[in-house]
Amino acid sequence: MSVAFVPKRHRGKAQINQETIQRLLDENDQLVRCITEYMQKGRAMECVQYQQILHRNIVYLGTIADASQTWLQPQTYLSF
């Protein structure tokens, strides 16, 4: 099961750190290799579940990246 999958009762409570992100990146690497292997063997239908997990991981990482960009952007205040 993907490390990005979190049951609803635990959502928003996970600690996001460099180790978690690296595990997701490593998992994505393995998923891409697995998908490629299945595709080369002509077993495209068996790739669907791995593609769904890969998609979920990428969306999750994108969400983390977007959130971290918001935190890093300097706040601009209007002065009157």
mmJSON file of the N, C-alpha and C atoms, coordinates in Angstrom:
{"data_MODEL":{"atom_site":{
"group_PDB":["ATOM","ATOM","ATOM","ATOM","ATOM","ATOM","ATOM","ATOM","ATOM","ATOM","ATOM","ATOM","ATOM","ATOM","ATOM","ATOM","ATOM","ATOM","ATOM","ATOM","ATOM","ATOM","ATOM","ATOM","ATOM","ATOM","ATOM","ATOM","ATOM","ATOM","ATOM","ATOM","ATOM","ATOM","ATOM","ATOM","ATOM","ATOM","ATOM","ATOM","ATOM","ATOM","ATOM","ATOM","ATOM","ATOM","ATOM","ATOM","ATOM","ATOM","ATOM","ATOM","ATOM","ATOM","ATOM","ATOM","ATOM","ATOM","ATOM","ATOM","ATOM","ATOM","ATOM","ATOM","ATOM","ATOM","ATOM","ATOM","ATOM","ATOM","ATOM","ATOM","ATOM","ATOM","ATOM","ATOM","ATOM","ATOM","ATOM","ATOM","ATOM","ATOM","ATOM","ATOM","ATOM","ATOM","ATOM","ATOM","ATOM","ATOM","ATOM","ATOM","ATOM","ATOM","ATOM","ATOM","ATOM","ATOM","ATOM","ATOM","ATOM","ATOM","ATOM","ATOM","ATOM","ATOM","ATOM","ATOM","ATOM","ATOM","ATOM","ATOM","ATOM","ATOM","ATOM","ATOM","ATOM","ATOM","ATOM","ATOM","ATOM","ATOM","ATOM","ATOM","ATOM","ATOM","ATOM","ATOM","ATOM","ATOM","ATOM","ATOM","ATOM","ATOM","ATOM","ATOM","ATOM","ATOM","ATOM","ATOM","ATOM","ATOM","ATOM","ATOM","ATOM","ATOM","ATOM","ATOM","ATOM","ATOM","ATOM","ATOM","ATOM","ATOM","ATOM","ATOM","ATOM","ATOM","ATOM","ATOM","ATOM","ATOM","ATOM","ATOM","ATOM","ATOM","ATOM","ATOM","ATOM","ATOM","ATOM","ATOM","ATOM","ATOM","ATOM","ATOM","ATOM","ATOM","ATOM","ATOM","ATOM","ATOM","ATOM","ATOM","ATOM","ATOM","ATOM","ATOM","ATOM","ATOM","ATOM","ATOM","ATOM","ATOM","ATOM","ATOM","ATOM","ATOM","ATOM","ATOM","ATOM","ATOM","ATOM","ATOM","ATOM","ATOM","ATOM","ATOM","ATOM","ATOM","ATOM","ATOM","ATOM","ATOM","ATOM","ATOM","ATOM","ATOM","ATOM","ATOM","ATOM","ATOM","ATOM","ATOM","ATOM","ATOM","ATOM","ATOM","ATOM","ATOM","ATOM","ATOM","ATOM","ATOM","ATOM","ATOM","ATOM","ATOM","ATOM","ATOM"],
"id":[1,2,3,4,5,6,7,8,9,10,11,12,13,14,15,16,17,18,19,20,21,22,23,24,25,26,27,28,29,30,31,32,33,34,35,36,37,38,39,40,41,42,43,44,45,46,47,48,49,50,51,52,53,54,55,56,57,58,59,60,61,62,63,64,65,66,67,68,69,70,71,72,73,74,75,76,77,78,79,80,81,82,83,84,85,86,87,88,89,90,91,92,93,94,95,96,97,98,99,100,101,102,103,104,105,106,107,108,109,110,111,112,113,114,115,116,117,118,119,120,121,122,123,124,125,126,127,128,129,130,131,132,133,134,135,136,137,138,139,140,141,142,143,144,145,146,147,148,149,150,151,152,153,154,155,156,157,158,159,160,161,162,163,164,165,166,167,168,169,170,171,172,173,174,175,176,177,178,179,180,181,182,183,184,185,186,187,188,189,190,191,192,193,194,195,196,197,198,199,200,201,202,203,204,205,206,207,208,209,210,211,212,213,214,215,216,217,218,219,220,221,222,223,224,225,226,227,228,229,230,231,232,233,234,235,236,237,238,239,240],
"type_symbol":["N","C","C","N","C","C","N","C","C","N","C","C","N","C","C","N","C","C","N","C","C","N","C","C","N","C","C","N","C","C","N","C","C","N","C","C","N","C","C","N","C","C","N","C","C","N","C","C","N","C","C","N","C","C","N","C","C","N","C","C","N","C","C","N","C","C","N","C","C","N","C","C","N","C","C","N","C","C","N","C","C","N","C","C","N","C","C","N","C","C","N","C","C","N","C","C","N","C","C","N","C","C","N","C","C","N","C","C","N","C","C","N","C","C","N","C","C","N","C","C","N","C","C","N","C","C","N","C","C","N","C","C","N","C","C","N","C","C","N","C","C","N","C","C","N","C","C","N","C","C","N","C","C","N","C","C","N","C","C","N","C","C","N","C","C","N","C","C","N","C","C","N","C","C","N","C","C","N","C","C","N","C","C","N","C","C","N","C","C","N","C","C","N","C","C","N","C","C","N","C","C","N","C","C","N","C","C","N","C","C","N","C","C","N","C","C","N","C","C","N","C","C","N","C","C","N","C","C","N","C","C","N","C","C","N","C","C","N","C","C"],
"label_atom_id":["N","CA","C","N","CA","C","N","CA","C","N","CA","C","N","CA","C","N","CA","C","N","CA","C","N","CA","C","N","CA","C","N","CA","C","N","CA","C","N","CA","C","N","CA","C","N","CA","C","N","CA","C","N","CA","C","N","CA","C","N","CA","C","N","CA","C","N","CA","C","N","CA","C","N","CA","C","N","CA","C","N","CA","C","N","CA","C","N","CA","C","N","CA","C","N","CA","C","N","CA","C","N","CA","C","N","CA","C","N","CA","C","N","CA","C","N","CA","C","N","CA","C","N","CA","C","N","CA","C","N","CA","C","N","CA","C","N","CA","C","N","CA","C","N","CA","C","N","CA","C","N","CA","C","N","CA","C","N","CA","C","N","CA","C","N","CA","C","N","CA","C","N","CA","C","N","CA","C","N","CA","C","N","CA","C","N","CA","C","N","CA","C","N","CA","C","N","CA","C","N","CA","C","N","CA","C","N","CA","C","N","CA","C","N","CA","C","N","CA","C","N","CA","C","N","CA","C","N","CA","C","N","CA","C","N","CA","C","N","CA","C","N","CA","C","N","CA","C","N","CA","C","N","CA","C","N","CA","C","N","CA","C","N","CA","C","N","CA","C","N","CA","C","N","CA","C","N","CA","C"],
"label_alt_id":[null,null,null,null,null,null,null,null,null,null,null,null,null,null,null,null,null,null,null,null,null,null,null,null,null,null,null,null,null,null,null,null,null,null,null,null,null,null,null,null,null,null,null,null,null,null,null,null,null,null,null,null,null,null,null,null,null,null,null,null,null,null,null,null,null,null,null,null,null,null,null,null,null,null,null,null,null,null,null,null,null,null,null,null,null,null,null,null,null,null,null,null,null,null,null,null,null,null,null,null,null,null,null,null,null,null,null,null,null,null,null,null,null,null,null,null,null,null,null,null,null,null,null,null,null,null,null,null,null,null,null,null,null,null,null,null,null,null,null,null,null,null,null,null,null,null,null,null,null,null,null,null,null,null,null,null,null,null,null,null,null,null,null,null,null,null,null,null,null,null,null,null,null,null,null,null,null,null,null,null,null,null,null,null,null,null,null,null,null,null,null,null,null,null,null,null,null,null,null,null,null,null,null,null,null,null,null,null,null,null,null,null,null,null,null,null,null,null,null,null,null,null,null,null,null,null,null,null,null,null,null,null,null,null,null,null,null,null,null,null],
"label_comp_id":["MET","MET","MET","SER","SER","SER","VAL","VAL","VAL","ALA","ALA","ALA","PHE","PHE","PHE","VAL","VAL","VAL","PRO","PRO","PRO","LYS","LYS","LYS","ARG","ARG","ARG","HIS","HIS","HIS","ARG","ARG","ARG","GLY","GLY","GLY","LYS","LYS","LYS","ALA","ALA","ALA","GLN","GLN","GLN","ILE","ILE","ILE","ASN","ASN","ASN","GLN","GLN","GLN","GLU","GLU","GLU","THR","THR","THR","ILE","ILE","ILE","GLN","GLN","GLN","ARG","ARG","ARG","LEU","LEU","LEU","LEU","LEU","LEU","ASP","ASP","ASP","GLU","GLU","GLU","ASN","ASN","ASN","ASP","ASP","ASP","GLN","GLN","GLN","LEU","LEU","LEU","VAL","VAL","VAL","ARG","ARG","ARG","CYS","CYS","CYS","ILE","ILE","ILE","THR","THR","THR","GLU","GLU","GLU","TYR","TYR","TYR","MET","MET","MET","GLN","GLN","GLN","LYS","LYS","LYS","GLY","GLY","GLY","ARG","ARG","ARG","ALA","ALA","ALA","MET","MET","MET","GLU","GLU","GLU","CYS","CYS","CYS","VAL","VAL","VAL","GLN","GLN","GLN","TYR","TYR","TYR","GLN","GLN","GLN","GLN","GLN","GLN","ILE","ILE","ILE","LEU","LEU","LEU","HIS","HIS","HIS","ARG","ARG","ARG","ASN","ASN","ASN","ILE","ILE","ILE","VAL","VAL","VAL","TYR","TYR","TYR","LEU","LEU","LEU","GLY","GLY","GLY","THR","THR","THR","ILE","ILE","ILE","ALA","ALA","ALA","ASP","ASP","ASP","ALA","ALA","ALA","SER","SER","SER","GLN","GLN","GLN","THR","THR","THR","TRP","TRP","TRP","LEU","LEU","LEU","GLN","GLN","GLN","PRO","PRO","PRO","GLN","GLN","GLN","THR","THR","THR","TYR","TYR","TYR","LEU","LEU","LEU","SER","SER","SER","PHE","PHE","PHE"],
"label_asym_id":["A","A","A","A","A","A","A","A","A","A","A","A","A","A","A","A","A","A","A","A","A","A","A","A","A","A","A","A","A","A","A","A","A","A","A","A","A","A","A","A","A","A","A","A","A","A","A","A","A","A","A","A","A","A","A","A","A","A","A","A","A","A","A","A","A","A","A","A","A","A","A","A","A","A","A","A","A","A","A","A","A","A","A","A","A","A","A","A","A","A","A","A","A","A","A","A","A","A","A","A","A","A","A","A","A","A","A","A","A","A","A","A","A","A","A","A","A","A","A","A","A","A","A","A","A","A","A","A","A","A","A","A","A","A","A","A","A","A","A","A","A","A","A","A","A","A","A","A","A","A","A","A","A","A","A","A","A","A","A","A","A","A","A","A","A","A","A","A","A","A","A","A","A","A","A","A","A","A","A","A","A","A","A","A","A","A","A","A","A","A","A","A","A","A","A","A","A","A","A","A","A","A","A","A","A","A","A","A","A","A","A","A","A","A","A","A","A","A","A","A","A","A","A","A","A","A","A","A","A","A","A","A","A","A","A","A","A","A","A","A"],
"label_entity_id":["1","1","1","1","1","1","1","1","1","1","1","1","1","1","1","1","1","1","1","1","1","1","1","1","1","1","1","1","1","1","1","1","1","1","1","1","1","1","1","1","1","1","1","1","1","1","1","1","1","1","1","1","1","1","1","1","1","1","1","1","1","1","1","1","1","1","1","1","1","1","1","1","1","1","1","1","1","1","1","1","1","1","1","1","1","1","1","1","1","1","1","1","1","1","1","1","1","1","1","1","1","1","1","1","1","1","1","1","1","1","1","1","1","1","1","1","1","1","1","1","1","1","1","1","1","1","1","1","1","1","1","1","1","1","1","1","1","1","1","1","1","1","1","1","1","1","1","1","1","1","1","1","1","1","1","1","1","1","1","1","1","1","1","1","1","1","1","1","1","1","1","1","1","1","1","1","1","1","1","1","1","1","1","1","1","1","1","1","1","1","1","1","1","1","1","1","1","1","1","1","1","1","1","1","1","1","1","1","1","1","1","1","1","1","1","1","1","1","1","1","1","1","1","1","1","1","1","1","1","1","1","1","1","1","1","1","1","1","1","1"],
"label_seq_id":[1,1,1,2,2,2,3,3,3,4,4,4,5,5,5,6,6,6,7,7,7,8,8,8,9,9,9,10,10,10,11,11,11,12,12,12,13,13,13,14,14,14,15,15,15,16,16,16,17,17,17,18,18,18,19,19,19,20,20,20,21,21,21,22,22,22,23,23,23,24,24,24,25,25,25,26,26,26,27,27,27,28,28,28,29,29,29,30,30,30,31,31,31,32,32,32,33,33,33,34,34,34,35,35,35,36,36,36,37,37,37,38,38,38,39,39,39,40,40,40,41,41,41,42,42,42,43,43,43,44,44,44,45,45,45,46,46,46,47,47,47,48,48,48,49,49,49,50,50,50,51,51,51,52,52,52,53,53,53,54,54,54,55,55,55,56,56,56,57,57,57,58,58,58,59,59,59,60,60,60,61,61,61,62,62,62,63,63,63,64,64,64,65,65,65,66,66,66,67,67,67,68,68,68,69,69,69,70,70,70,71,71,71,72,72,72,73,73,73,74,74,74,75,75,75,76,76,76,77,77,77,78,78,78,79,79,79,80,80,80],
"pdbx_PDB_ins_code":[null,null,null,null,null,null,null,null,null,null,null,null,null,null,null,null,null,null,null,null,null,null,null,null,null,null,null,null,null,null,null,null,null,null,null,null,null,null,null,null,null,null,null,null,null,null,null,null,null,null,null,null,null,null,null,null,null,null,null,null,null,null,null,null,null,null,null,null,null,null,null,null,null,null,null,null,null,null,null,null,null,null,null,null,null,null,null,null,null,null,null,null,null,null,null,null,null,null,null,null,null,null,null,null,null,null,null,null,null,null,null,null,null,null,null,null,null,null,null,null,null,null,null,null,null,null,null,null,null,null,null,null,null,null,null,null,null,null,null,null,null,null,null,null,null,null,null,null,null,null,null,null,null,null,null,null,null,null,null,null,null,null,null,null,null,null,null,null,null,null,null,null,null,null,null,null,null,null,null,null,null,null,null,null,null,null,null,null,null,null,null,null,null,null,null,null,null,null,null,null,null,null,null,null,null,null,null,null,null,null,null,null,null,null,null,null,null,null,null,null,null,null,null,null,null,null,null,null,null,null,null,null,null,null,null,null,null,null,null,null],
"Cartn_x":[0.844,0.0,0.885,0.408,1.154,1.285,2.449,2.625,1.796,1.297,0.464,-0.959,-1.358,-2.718,-2.855,-3.781,-4.043,-5.555,-6.017,-7.457,-8.011,-9.275,-9.896,-9.711,-9.773,-9.664,-8.276,-7.269,-5.905,-5.458,-6.299,-5.892,-5.673,-4.642,-4.317,-3.458,-3.187,-2.418,-1.022,-0.737,0.552,1.642,2.791,3.95,4.613,4.771,5.432,6.854,7.79,9.189,9.959,11.232,12.058,12.066,12.037,12.043,10.776,9.637,8.372,8.366,8.84,8.896,9.835,10.977,11.932,11.352,10.602,9.962,8.967,8.209,7.261,7.988,9.076,9.85,10.431,10.929,11.451,10.346,9.191,8.053,7.627,7.605,7.245,8.223,9.497,10.511,10.215,9.912,9.604,8.322,7.329,6.076,6.299,7.085,7.373,8.09,9.047,9.762,8.803,7.909,6.942,5.981,5.486,4.579,5.273,6.505,7.269,7.448,7.78,7.988,6.707,5.585,4.313,3.951,4.177,3.856,4.707,5.985,6.868,6.453,5.811,5.341,3.939,3.368,2.043,0.924,1.177,0.185,-0.312,-0.816,-1.224,-2.344,-3.27,-4.402,-3.937,-2.84,-2.329,-1.592,-1.359,-0.672,-1.605,-2.896,-3.852,-3.746,-3.689,-3.625,-2.347,-1.239,0.022,-0.009,-0.664,-0.802,-1.654,-2.686,-3.534,-2.758,-1.951,-1.138,-0.116,0.52,1.497,0.834,-0.336,-1.071,-1.376,-1.863,-2.191,-0.945,0.182,1.425,1.872,1.763,2.193,1.305,0.013,-0.909,-0.583,-0.323,0.001,1.283,2.313,3.568,3.362,2.534,2.226,1.527,0.625,-0.085,0.889,1.818,2.844,3.69,4.086,4.918,4.176,2.895,2.101,1.985,1.741,1.602,2.915,4.026,5.313,5.668,5.252,5.493,4.722,3.525,2.714,3.403,3.991,4.681,5.95,6.596,7.881,7.753,6.611,6.443,6.387,7.118,7.079,5.704,5.278,3.989,4.159,3.276,3.328,2.158,2.453,1.444,1.325,0.137,-0.098,0.084,0.836,0.971,0.241,-0.507,-1.303,-0.742],
"Cartn_y":[-1.181,0.0,1.239,2.255,3.493,4.201,4.811,5.584,6.852,7.227,8.427,8.154,6.885,6.565,6.737,7.557,7.794,7.71,6.864,6.8,8.166,8.404,9.704,10.142,9.195,9.575,10.101,9.827,10.281,11.438,11.851,12.911,14.207,14.921,16.193,16.034,14.802,14.563,14.02,13.712,13.128,14.192,13.804,14.681,14.577,15.69,15.714,16.183,15.299,15.652,15.119,15.392,15.001,13.482,12.737,11.276,10.763,11.321,10.924,11.245,12.416,12.82,11.904,11.581,10.697,9.302,8.806,7.491,7.508,8.592,8.713,8.755,9.498,9.561,8.198,7.487,6.133,5.188,5.306,4.472,4.786,6.061,6.44,5.865,5.881,5.289,3.808,3.099,1.677,1.446,2.287,2.169,2.365,3.361,3.608,2.405,1.84,0.654,-0.528,-0.708,-1.798,-1.602,-0.393,-0.085,-0.333,0.125,-0.066,-1.547,-2.325,-3.764,-4.449,-4.122,-4.711,-4.303,-3.042,-2.565,-3.287,-3.497,-4.19,-5.641,-6.212,-7.598,-7.681,-6.523,-6.513,-6.726,-6.406,-6.61,-5.26,-4.458,-3.093,-3.031,-3.948,-3.923,-4.087,-4.776,-4.994,-3.764,-2.779,-1.546,-0.549,-0.699,0.323,0.629,-0.386,-0.129,0.615,0.293,0.975,2.408,2.626,3.977,4.833,4.252,4.994,5.392,4.49,4.801,5.879,5.756,6.75,8.119,8.154,9.411,10.025,9.214,9.702,10.264,9.562,10.031,11.365,11.484,12.716,13.884,13.656,14.712,15.112,14.123,14.395,15.221,14.838,15.588,17.004,17.139,18.465,19.337,18.735,19.459,19.942,19.075,19.452,20.601,20.5,21.544,22.872,22.829,24.06,24.683,23.863,24.37,24.974,24.348,24.859,26.157,26.325,27.572,28.713,28.431,29.446,29.914,28.97,29.316,30.106,29.859,30.486,31.865,32.164,33.447,34.562,35.627,36.752,37.396,37.791,38.461,39.919,40.391,41.789,42.509,43.592,44.362,45.729,46.172,47.501,48.527,49.545,50.615,51.846,52.458,53.623,54.85],
"Cartn_z":[0.0,0.0,0.0,-0.635,-0.767,0.582,0.785,2.02,1.985,0.824,0.724,1.161,1.208,1.609,3.11,3.473,4.889,5.089,6.005,6.254,6.665,6.4,6.679,8.121,9.054,10.47,10.826,9.986,10.268,9.38,8.456,7.538,8.292,7.879,8.51,9.754,10.155,11.373,11.076,9.819,9.448,9.481,9.945,9.932,8.558,7.905,6.604,6.828,6.534,6.676,5.474,5.42,4.283,4.098,5.181,5.092,4.41,4.767,4.158,2.67,2.328,0.924,0.154,0.722,0.046,-0.148,0.842,0.688,-0.46,-0.577,-1.687,-3.03,-3.098,-4.336,-4.693,-3.692,-3.93,-4.383,-3.756,-4.137,-5.565,-5.924,-7.283,-8.294,-7.959,-8.834,-9.059,-7.995,-8.096,-8.898,-8.685,-9.433,-10.927,-11.291,-12.708,-13.317,-12.582,-13.083,-13.277,-12.32,-12.38,-13.559,-13.713,-14.816,-16.149,-16.263,-17.495,-17.801,-16.791,-16.975,-17.456,-16.821,-17.236,-18.661,-18.996,-20.342,-21.396,-21.096,-22.033,-22.239,-21.242,-21.331,-21.924,-22.296,-22.889,-21.893,-20.647,-19.583,-19.067,-19.999,-19.675,-18.642,-18.699,-17.765,-16.319,-16.108,-14.757,-14.219,-15.08,-14.672,-14.008,-14.232,-13.809,-12.319,-11.483,-10.04,-9.667,-10.331,-10.039,-10.545,-11.688,-12.212,-11.289,-10.707,-9.781,-8.526,-8.008,-6.828,-7.169,-8.337,-8.773,-8.902,-9.503,-9.649,-8.285,-7.362,-6.021,-5.338,-5.464,-4.851,-5.442,-6.764,-7.427,-7.019,-6.951,-6.513,-5.072,-4.215,-2.813,-2.706,-3.471,-3.451,-3.986,-5.012,-5.541,-4.518,-3.759,-2.708,-1.637,-1.275,-0.289,-0.831,-2.098,-2.709,-2.757,-3.147,-3.188,-1.807,-0.8,0.565,1.056,0.728,1.204,0.484,-0.764,-1.482,-0.842,-0.386,0.282,1.552,2.282,3.534,3.272,2.147,1.87,1.235,0.652,-0.013,1.018,0.748,1.692,1.677,2.82,2.942,2.538,1.699,1.31,1.971,2.568,3.26,2.584,2.468,1.896,2.991,2.7,3.684,3.152,4.001,3.615,4.249],
"occupancy":[1.0,1.0,1.0,1.0,1.0,1.0,1.0,1.0,1.0,1.0,1.0,1.0,1.0,1.0,1.0,1.0,1.0,1.0,1.0,1.0,1.0,1.0,1.0,1.0,1.0,1.0,1.0,1.0,1.0,1.0,1.0,1.0,1.0,1.0,1.0,1.0,1.0,1.0,1.0,1.0,1.0,1.0,1.0,1.0,1.0,1.0,1.0,1.0,1.0,1.0,1.0,1.0,1.0,1.0,1.0,1.0,1.0,1.0,1.0,1.0,1.0,1.0,1.0,1.0,1.0,1.0,1.0,1.0,1.0,1.0,1.0,1.0,1.0,1.0,1.0,1.0,1.0,1.0,1.0,1.0,1.0,1.0,1.0,1.0,1.0,1.0,1.0,1.0,1.0,1.0,1.0,1.0,1.0,1.0,1.0,1.0,1.0,1.0,1.0,1.0,1.0,1.0,1.0,1.0,1.0,1.0,1.0,1.0,1.0,1.0,1.0,1.0,1.0,1.0,1.0,1.0,1.0,1.0,1.0,1.0,1.0,1.0,1.0,1.0,1.0,1.0,1.0,1.0,1.0,1.0,1.0,1.0,1.0,1.0,1.0,1.0,1.0,1.0,1.0,1.0,1.0,1.0,1.0,1.0,1.0,1.0,1.0,1.0,1.0,1.0,1.0,1.0,1.0,1.0,1.0,1.0,1.0,1.0,1.0,1.0,1.0,1.0,1.0,1.0,1.0,1.0,1.0,1.0,1.0,1.0,1.0,1.0,1.0,1.0,1.0,1.0,1.0,1.0,1.0,1.0,1.0,1.0,1.0,1.0,1.0,1.0,1.0,1.0,1.0,1.0,1.0,1.0,1.0,1.0,1.0,1.0,1.0,1.0,1.0,1.0,1.0,1.0,1.0,1.0,1.0,1.0,1.0,1.0,1.0,1.0,1.0,1.0,1.0,1.0,1.0,1.0,1.0,1.0,1.0,1.0,1.0,1.0,1.0,1.0,1.0,1.0,1.0,1.0,1.0,1.0,1.0,1.0,1.0,1.0,1.0,1.0,1.0,1.0,1.0,1.0],
"B_iso_or_equiv":[0.0,0.0,0.0,0.0,0.0,0.0,0.0,0.0,0.0,0.0,0.0,0.0,0.0,0.0,0.0,0.0,0.0,0.0,0.0,0.0,0.0,0.0,0.0,0.0,0.0,0.0,0.0,0.0,0.0,0.0,0.0,0.0,0.0,0.0,0.0,0.0,0.0,0.0,0.0,0.0,0.0,0.0,0.0,0.0,0.0,0.0,0.0,0.0,0.0,0.0,0.0,0.0,0.0,0.0,0.0,0.0,0.0,0.0,0.0,0.0,0.0,0.0,0.0,0.0,0.0,0.0,0.0,0.0,0.0,0.0,0.0,0.0,0.0,0.0,0.0,0.0,0.0,0.0,0.0,0.0,0.0,0.0,0.0,0.0,0.0,0.0,0.0,0.0,0.0,0.0,0.0,0.0,0.0,0.0,0.0,0.0,0.0,0.0,0.0,0.0,0.0,0.0,0.0,0.0,0.0,0.0,0.0,0.0,0.0,0.0,0.0,0.0,0.0,0.0,0.0,0.0,0.0,0.0,0.0,0.0,0.0,0.0,0.0,0.0,0.0,0.0,0.0,0.0,0.0,0.0,0.0,0.0,0.0,0.0,0.0,0.0,0.0,0.0,0.0,0.0,0.0,0.0,0.0,0.0,0.0,0.0,0.0,0.0,0.0,0.0,0.0,0.0,0.0,0.0,0.0,0.0,0.0,0.0,0.0,0.0,0.0,0.0,0.0,0.0,0.0,0.0,0.0,0.0,0.0,0.0,0.0,0.0,0.0,0.0,0.0,0.0,0.0,0.0,0.0,0.0,0.0,0.0,0.0,0.0,0.0,0.0,0.0,0.0,0.0,0.0,0.0,0.0,0.0,0.0,0.0,0.0,0.0,0.0,0.0,0.0,0.0,0.0,0.0,0.0,0.0,0.0,0.0,0.0,0.0,0.0,0.0,0.0,0.0,0.0,0.0,0.0,0.0,0.0,0.0,0.0,0.0,0.0,0.0,0.0,0.0,0.0,0.0,0.0,0.0,0.0,0.0,0.0,0.0,0.0,0.0,0.0,0.0,0.0,0.0,0.0],
"pdbx_formal_charge":[null,null,null,null,null,null,null,null,null,null,null,null,null,null,null,null,null,null,null,null,null,null,null,null,null,null,null,null,null,null,null,null,null,null,null,null,null,null,null,null,null,null,null,null,null,null,null,null,null,null,null,null,null,null,null,null,null,null,null,null,null,null,null,null,null,null,null,null,null,null,null,null,null,null,null,null,null,null,null,null,null,null,null,null,null,null,null,null,null,null,null,null,null,null,null,null,null,null,null,null,null,null,null,null,null,null,null,null,null,null,null,null,null,null,null,null,null,null,null,null,null,null,null,null,null,null,null,null,null,null,null,null,null,null,null,null,null,null,null,null,null,null,null,null,null,null,null,null,null,null,null,null,null,null,null,null,null,null,null,null,null,null,null,null,null,null,null,null,null,null,null,null,null,null,null,null,null,null,null,null,null,null,null,null,null,null,null,null,null,null,null,null,null,null,null,null,null,null,null,null,null,null,null,null,null,null,null,null,null,null,null,null,null,null,null,null,null,null,null,null,null,null,null,null,null,null,null,null,null,null,null,null,null,null,null,null,null,null,null,null],
"auth_seq_id":[1,1,1,2,2,2,3,3,3,4,4,4,5,5,5,6,6,6,7,7,7,8,8,8,9,9,9,10,10,10,11,11,11,12,12,12,13,13,13,14,14,14,15,15,15,16,16,16,17,17,17,18,18,18,19,19,19,20,20,20,21,21,21,22,22,22,23,23,23,24,24,24,25,25,25,26,26,26,27,27,27,28,28,28,29,29,29,30,30,30,31,31,31,32,32,32,33,33,33,34,34,34,35,35,35,36,36,36,37,37,37,38,38,38,39,39,39,40,40,40,41,41,41,42,42,42,43,43,43,44,44,44,45,45,45,46,46,46,47,47,47,48,48,48,49,49,49,50,50,50,51,51,51,52,52,52,53,53,53,54,54,54,55,55,55,56,56,56,57,57,57,58,58,58,59,59,59,60,60,60,61,61,61,62,62,62,63,63,63,64,64,64,65,65,65,66,66,66,67,67,67,68,68,68,69,69,69,70,70,70,71,71,71,72,72,72,73,73,73,74,74,74,75,75,75,76,76,76,77,77,77,78,78,78,79,79,79,80,80,80],
"auth_comp_id":["MET","MET","MET","SER","SER","SER","VAL","VAL","VAL","ALA","ALA","ALA","PHE","PHE","PHE","VAL","VAL","VAL","PRO","PRO","PRO","LYS","LYS","LYS","ARG","ARG","ARG","HIS","HIS","HIS","ARG","ARG","ARG","GLY","GLY","GLY","LYS","LYS","LYS","ALA","ALA","ALA","GLN","GLN","GLN","ILE","ILE","ILE","ASN","ASN","ASN","GLN","GLN","GLN","GLU","GLU","GLU","THR","THR","THR","ILE","ILE","ILE","GLN","GLN","GLN","ARG","ARG","ARG","LEU","LEU","LEU","LEU","LEU","LEU","ASP","ASP","ASP","GLU","GLU","GLU","ASN","ASN","ASN","ASP","ASP","ASP","GLN","GLN","GLN","LEU","LEU","LEU","VAL","VAL","VAL","ARG","ARG","ARG","CYS","CYS","CYS","ILE","ILE","ILE","THR","THR","THR","GLU","GLU","GLU","TYR","TYR","TYR","MET","MET","MET","GLN","GLN","GLN","LYS","LYS","LYS","GLY","GLY","GLY","ARG","ARG","ARG","ALA","ALA","ALA","MET","MET","MET","GLU","GLU","GLU","CYS","CYS","CYS","VAL","VAL","VAL","GLN","GLN","GLN","TYR","TYR","TYR","GLN","GLN","GLN","GLN","GLN","GLN","ILE","ILE","ILE","LEU","LEU","LEU","HIS","HIS","HIS","ARG","ARG","ARG","ASN","ASN","ASN","ILE","ILE","ILE","VAL","VAL","VAL","TYR","TYR","TYR","LEU","LEU","LEU","GLY","GLY","GLY","THR","THR","THR","ILE","ILE","ILE","ALA","ALA","ALA","ASP","ASP","ASP","ALA","ALA","ALA","SER","SER","SER","GLN","GLN","GLN","THR","THR","THR","TRP","TRP","TRP","LEU","LEU","LEU","GLN","GLN","GLN","PRO","PRO","PRO","GLN","GLN","GLN","THR","THR","THR","TYR","TYR","TYR","LEU","LEU","LEU","SER","SER","SER","PHE","PHE","PHE"],
"auth_asym_id":["A","A","A","A","A","A","A","A","A","A","A","A","A","A","A","A","A","A","A","A","A","A","A","A","A","A","A","A","A","A","A","A","A","A","A","A","A","A","A","A","A","A","A","A","A","A","A","A","A","A","A","A","A","A","A","A","A","A","A","A","A","A","A","A","A","A","A","A","A","A","A","A","A","A","A","A","A","A","A","A","A","A","A","A","A","A","A","A","A","A","A","A","A","A","A","A","A","A","A","A","A","A","A","A","A","A","A","A","A","A","A","A","A","A","A","A","A","A","A","A","A","A","A","A","A","A","A","A","A","A","A","A","A","A","A","A","A","A","A","A","A","A","A","A","A","A","A","A","A","A","A","A","A","A","A","A","A","A","A","A","A","A","A","A","A","A","A","A","A","A","A","A","A","A","A","A","A","A","A","A","A","A","A","A","A","A","A","A","A","A","A","A","A","A","A","A","A","A","A","A","A","A","A","A","A","A","A","A","A","A","A","A","A","A","A","A","A","A","A","A","A","A","A","A","A","A","A","A","A","A","A","A","A","A","A","A","A","A","A","A"],
"auth_atom_id":["N","CA","C","N","CA","C","N","CA","C","N","CA","C","N","CA","C","N","CA","C","N","CA","C","N","CA","C","N","CA","C","N","CA","C","N","CA","C","N","CA","C","N","CA","C","N","CA","C","N","CA","C","N","CA","C","N","CA","C","N","CA","C","N","CA","C","N","CA","C","N","CA","C","N","CA","C","N","CA","C","N","CA","C","N","CA","C","N","CA","C","N","CA","C","N","CA","C","N","CA","C","N","CA","C","N","CA","C","N","CA","C","N","CA","C","N","CA","C","N","CA","C","N","CA","C","N","CA","C","N","CA","C","N","CA","C","N","CA","C","N","CA","C","N","CA","C","N","CA","C","N","CA","C","N","CA","C","N","CA","C","N","CA","C","N","CA","C","N","CA","C","N","CA","C","N","CA","C","N","CA","C","N","CA","C","N","CA","C","N","CA","C","N","CA","C","N","CA","C","N","CA","C","N","CA","C","N","CA","C","N","CA","C","N","CA","C","N","CA","C","N","CA","C","N","CA","C","N","CA","C","N","CA","C","N","CA","C","N","CA","C","N","CA","C","N","CA","C","N","CA","C","N","CA","C","N","CA","C","N","CA","C","N","CA","C","N","CA","C","N","CA","C","N","CA","C","N","CA","C"],
"pdbx_PDB_model_num":[1,1,1,1,1,1,1,1,1,1,1,1,1,1,1,1,1,1,1,1,1,1,1,1,1,1,1,1,1,1,1,1,1,1,1,1,1,1,1,1,1,1,1,1,1,1,1,1,1,1,1,1,1,1,1,1,1,1,1,1,1,1,1,1,1,1,1,1,1,1,1,1,1,1,1,1,1,1,1,1,1,1,1,1,1,1,1,1,1,1,1,1,1,1,1,1,1,1,1,1,1,1,1,1,1,1,1,1,1,1,1,1,1,1,1,1,1,1,1,1,1,1,1,1,1,1,1,1,1,1,1,1,1,1,1,1,1,1,1,1,1,1,1,1,1,1,1,1,1,1,1,1,1,1,1,1,1,1,1,1,1,1,1,1,1,1,1,1,1,1,1,1,1,1,1,1,1,1,1,1,1,1,1,1,1,1,1,1,1,1,1,1,1,1,1,1,1,1,1,1,1,1,1,1,1,1,1,1,1,1,1,1,1,1,1,1,1,1,1,1,1,1,1,1,1,1,1,1,1,1,1,1,1,1,1,1,1,1,1,1]
}}}
